[in-house]
Amino acid sequence: MHQVILGKVSILSQEVLPETWRSLAPTGANRAKWIAGRVLLAHALAPLPLPEIIYGKNGKPAFRDEIPLWFNLSHSGDDIVLLFGNEGDVGCDIEILRPRKYWRQTAESVFSAGEQTWLATEREGQQLAMFWRIWTRKEAMLKRTGGHIWQIADFDSTSPQHGFVNDLTLTDGRMLAICTPTPYPLSPDTITFFPSPAPIVASRGYK
């Protein structure tokens, strides 16, 4: 079982959490994102209470070993996504299509030969979007393992060795990718919008 929940930080961070959780929230720019993530987790687990969250050696949050549930959070701008499941470690990433300085040099440095072929065969005007699509897939794979960003070149999204990768391109320019231990049919119908449904149209991603 896997679940993908998509929401807005600006809305979710206004929800009420128990004081014991809010007291753990960081101060500063990351506070709203932290609270939004806990709200999504509480929603996914309801009516069960939200368990204690621990952090791995690279800072990846998780439940304790005796709780057989796994999750990953990602945010970009005001968007936040939660990937939740009971079959093993998971990873997700969401990115907004946007300009990025030196993106071609980045692709040459960290993309595999297969990924560079994907990029090169895309139409010129769509190559930046393809860059972000590939990057999002690689980040989902990386985040499933709890690795550091400097290890992203070790992951090849054209031939995944670390789980099953699926992605979706939303019509407003957002790229969403997930990496799961078993195949998961990522589609508009398998995404939950919280706190309320929202219309979505997407194109098929690479499998």
matplotlib code that plots the C-alpha trace (Angstrom):
import matplotlib.pyplot as plt

x = [0.0, 1.2, -0.4, 0.6, -0.8, -0.3, -1.0, 0.0, 2.4, 0.6, -2.7, -1.4, 0.9, -2.1, -3.6, -3.6, -1.1, -0.8, 1.4, 3.9, 4.5, 4.5, 7.1, 9.5, 9.0, 12.1, 12.0, 12.6, 12.0, 11.6, 8.9, 5.9, 7.2, 7.9, 4.3, 2.8, 4.6, 3.4, -0.2, 0.0, 1.5, -1.3, -3.9, -2.4, -2.3, -5.7, -7.3, -4.1, -1.9, 1.3, 4.2, 7.6, 9.8, 13.5, 16.3, 18.8, 22.5, 21.9, 18.9, 16.1, 13.1, 11.4, 9.3, 11.0, 11.8, 8.8, 6.4, 6.3, 5.4, 7.7, 7.3, 9.1, 8.3, 9.3, 8.5, 9.0, 7.7, 4.3, 3.8, 4.4, 4.0, 4.0, 4.7, 3.5, 3.6, 4.0, 6.3, 9.7, 11.7, 10.2, 11.4, 9.6, 10.5, 8.5, 10.0, 8.6, 9.7, 11.8, 15.0, 18.2, 21.6, 24.1, 21.5, 23.2, 26.5, 24.8, 23.3, 26.7, 28.1, 25.5, 23.2, 23.9, 24.5, 20.9, 19.6, 21.7, 20.2, 16.7, 17.6, 19.3, 16.4, 13.9, 12.9, 15.1, 12.2, 11.3, 14.8, 14.7, 11.5, 13.1, 16.1, 13.7, 11.8, 15.0, 16.3, 13.1, 13.3, 16.9, 16.1, 13.3, 15.7, 18.3, 15.8, 14.6, 18.1, 18.6, 21.7, 23.4, 22.8, 26.4, 25.6, 22.9, 25.2, 25.1, 21.5, 20.3, 16.6, 16.6, 17.7, 16.6, 18.6, 17.0, 13.3, 10.6, 10.4, 7.4, 6.8, 4.0, 4.2, 1.4, -0.1, 1.0, 4.7, 5.2, 7.3, 6.4, 8.4, 8.2, 10.5, 8.9, 9.9, 7.1, 5.4, 2.9, 0.6, 1.2, -1.7, -4.1, -6.5, -3.9, -3.1, -5.0, -5.3, -5.4, -7.2, -9.6, -9.6, -8.2, -8.4, -5.3, -4.3, -1.0, 1.0, 2.4, 5.8, 8.6, 8.3]
y = [0.0, 3.5, 6.9, 10.2, 13.3, 16.8, 20.1, 23.7, 24.8, 28.1, 26.3, 23.2, 25.3, 27.0, 23.7, 22.9, 20.3, 19.2, 21.5, 18.7, 18.7, 22.4, 22.8, 20.7, 22.8, 24.8, 28.6, 30.6, 29.9, 26.1, 26.2, 26.4, 23.5, 21.4, 21.9, 21.3, 18.0, 16.9, 17.8, 15.6, 12.7, 13.1, 13.0, 9.9, 8.1, 9.2, 8.0, 6.7, 9.2, 10.5, 8.5, 9.9, 10.7, 9.9, 10.9, 8.7, 9.3, 11.6, 13.3, 11.4, 11.4, 8.0, 6.2, 3.9, 0.3, -1.2, 0.8, -0.8, 2.4, 4.5, 8.0, 10.8, 14.5, 17.0, 20.6, 23.2, 26.7, 26.5, 22.8, 19.9, 16.2, 13.2, 9.6, 7.1, 3.3, 0.0, -1.9, -0.4, 2.8, 5.4, 8.6, 11.4, 14.8, 17.7, 20.5, 23.6, 24.1, 27.2, 28.6, 27.2, 28.7, 26.3, 23.5, 22.0, 21.8, 20.2, 17.6, 16.8, 16.4, 14.2, 12.7, 9.2, 8.4, 7.2, 10.4, 12.6, 10.7, 11.4, 15.1, 15.3, 13.7, 16.1, 19.2, 22.2, 24.2, 21.3, 20.4, 22.5, 20.7, 17.4, 18.4, 19.0, 15.8, 13.7, 15.6, 15.0, 11.2, 11.1, 13.0, 10.6, 7.6, 9.4, 10.3, 6.7, 5.7, 8.7, 9.7, 13.1, 15.4, 15.0, 11.3, 12.1, 11.1, 7.5, 7.1, 6.4, 7.0, 5.3, 2.0, 2.2, 0.0, 1.5, 0.7, 1.5, 5.0, 6.8, 10.4, 12.8, 16.2, 18.5, 21.1, 24.0, 23.1, 21.0, 17.8, 14.9, 11.7, 8.8, 5.8, 2.8, -0.8, -2.1, -0.6, 2.1, 3.5, 7.3, 9.1, 11.9, 9.3, 8.0, 11.4, 12.7, 16.5, 17.8, 19.7, 19.6, 18.1, 20.2, 19.7, 18.2, 17.1, 15.3, 13.7, 10.2, 9.8, 7.4, 4.0]
z = [0.0, -0.9, -0.7, -2.3, -0.7, -2.2, -0.4, 0.1, 2.8, 3.3, 4.2, 6.0, 8.3, 9.7, 10.9, 14.6, 15.9, 19.5, 21.4, 22.0, 18.2, 17.7, 20.4, 18.3, 15.2, 14.1, 14.0, 11.0, 7.3, 7.7, 10.4, 8.1, 6.0, 9.1, 10.4, 7.0, 6.8, 10.2, 9.3, 6.2, 8.2, 10.8, 8.0, 6.5, 9.8, 11.1, 13.3, 14.8, 16.6, 15.0, 16.4, 17.4, 14.5, 14.5, 12.1, 10.3, 10.0, 6.9, 8.5, 6.8, 9.1, 9.9, 12.5, 14.9, 13.7, 15.6, 13.4, 9.9, 8.0, 5.8, 4.5, 2.7, 2.2, -0.4, -1.0, -3.7, -3.3, -1.7, -2.7, -0.4, -1.1, 1.2, 0.0, 2.5, 2.5, 4.4, 2.1, 2.8, 2.3, -0.1, -1.7, -3.5, -5.0, -6.3, -8.4, -10.1, -13.7, -13.5, -15.1, -13.7, -14.4, -15.9, -16.1, -19.2, -17.3, -14.4, -16.7, -18.2, -14.8, -13.0, -15.6, -16.8, -20.5, -20.8, -19.1, -21.4, -24.4, -23.1, -22.8, -26.2, -28.1, -26.6, -28.6, -27.9, -26.4, -24.0, -22.8, -19.7, -18.7, -19.4, -17.3, -14.3, -15.0, -14.9, -11.9, -10.0, -10.7, -9.6, -6.3, -5.6, -5.9, -3.8, -1.1, -0.8, 0.3, 2.5, 0.6, 0.3, -2.7, -3.9, -4.5, -7.1, -10.0, -8.7, -9.6, -13.1, -13.6, -17.0, -15.4, -11.7, -9.3, -6.2, -6.4, -8.9, -10.3, -11.7, -12.5, -13.4, -15.1, -13.9, -16.3, -14.2, -14.6, -11.5, -11.7, -9.3, -9.0, -6.5, -5.8, -4.1, -3.3, -5.4, -8.5, -7.8, -10.6, -10.1, -11.8, -11.1, -9.7, -7.1, -5.6, -2.6, -2.3, 1.2, 2.7, -0.3, -3.8, -6.7, -10.4, -12.1, -15.5, -16.1, -18.8, -18.6, -17.1, -17.9, -16.2]

ax = plt.figure().add_subplot(projection="3d")
ax.plot(x, y, z, "-o")
ax.set_aspect("equal")
plt.show()
